[in-house]
Amino acid sequence: LVADMTSTPKRFAKYVNGAKHREDVTGDGANIDGRFSLPAEIYLFNDGDDNEQSTAYISSLQFRPVALSDQEVAALGGPAATGVPEPQTTSPTIKGHWSFDGNLNAGLGGNAVAYIDPSLSSQYSFGTSGQGAFADIPGINGRPVQFLSIPRNENGTDFKKTGIRIKPGLAASGGGRNANSWTMVADVLWGEGHGFGTILRTHDLNQDNDGDLFWRASDGSYGKGCCSSYDGNTEASRHERGKWARVVLVADMTSTPKRFAKYVNGAKHREDVTGDGANIDGRFSLPAEIFMFNDGDDNEQSSAYVNAIQFREGALSDEEVAALGGPSADGPPLTGSAAAACLPLAAAPSVQLFSSAVVEGPYTAAGNAVVNAASKTITIPTSGQTRFYRVQSGGRTTIKSINVQGASVTLVYE
């Protein structure tokens, strides 16, 4: 059964073994909060007046928070002894996932994040964008974001002890002691501070050493002088201070040639790697524990707001990273393919709008667009200049209508 009372026309469709019966709906069934809307609790297999009921044998039951298309229902097919297929399963390559929604616990992988020095724990905060002390922190696609706030520490040498300890959960690979083939996905916003921000420290953690990968504010690039150039960044792959971005790092020291690639919102910066960065168990390998958002020698650090961090076993391809897209209030997906037709339970696809002055691009996130997931609309203020737009989402998305009203354009999607 598929219901959508938010669509035009209203939709209530019935299928058996993937074959469609019909989807017209009338009367109270077509109303918002009407007969075919679902409150917090419902009854199943119950008739309350004259017992129009037969015995029933139920193998499995599933509710999804979206209206599937005819093609998606057809793909589900007929009954199976194993029950209704799950929309997506957690990717077995994900070894650690942390969503900082009020605590440091792991959502996957079992190892909680820790502060480098617990005695400084009072300097960190859990917060929600747009609220209280974080009223000036933006949300993502019109939704509030929960995060861990990591300060830039100006108190003497305390900066050396500021940041988080994290255990990626990755097994050794490439014949070394460390993980030499891996992917990191993080939704991050850089705040005020230095002209740089340290995102990774991977070695000699017991010494006052330099970070191993930095964000550079001047052009929004990620790099390291010895081993991974900052240069050659494009507008599409820049991470501006004060804006959320999905940062993906991909390392494979087992490949030929060696690979260390950097992406922002699915757009690739570069992947050449030199020096110690290209070695097995070198600078871009991951031991059992690493530091993040910590610089141990000269405090090249900015404050950071971290929505989620994820480590995956193996090196994602350019296409797989592009499918991850931009940041989401829900953090990086836990599923293997962000572009799969089946949608995760309890989550609608994350939708983001990109724009360009020319049709061939490059396209960058349209920061002035407002995405309303509840009403499935994207509102774009008109600029008086020609702009080209692309919609990116974590699932199948169709633009149903384009409405011009006053000084804005509203896209309605499903």
Secondary structure, DSSP 8 states (H G I E B T S, - for coil): -EEETTSSS-EEE-EETTEE------GGGGSTTSTTS--S----S--SSS--------S-----SS---HHHHHHH-S--TT-S--S--B-TTEEEEEE-SSS---SBSS---EESSGGGGGG-EEEETTSGGGTTS--BTTB--EEEEE----STTGGGG-SEEE-------TTSSSB-EEEEEEEEEEEEESSEEEEEB-S-TTS----SEEEETTTTEEEBTTTB---S--GGG---TTSEEEEEEEEETTSSS-EEEEEETTEE------GGGGSTTSTTSB-S-EEES--SSS---EEEEEEEEEEEES---HHHHHHH-S--TT-S-SBS-TT-SS--TT----EEEEEESSTT---EE-TT-EEETTTTEEEEE--SS--EEEEEESS---EEEEEEETTEEEEEE-
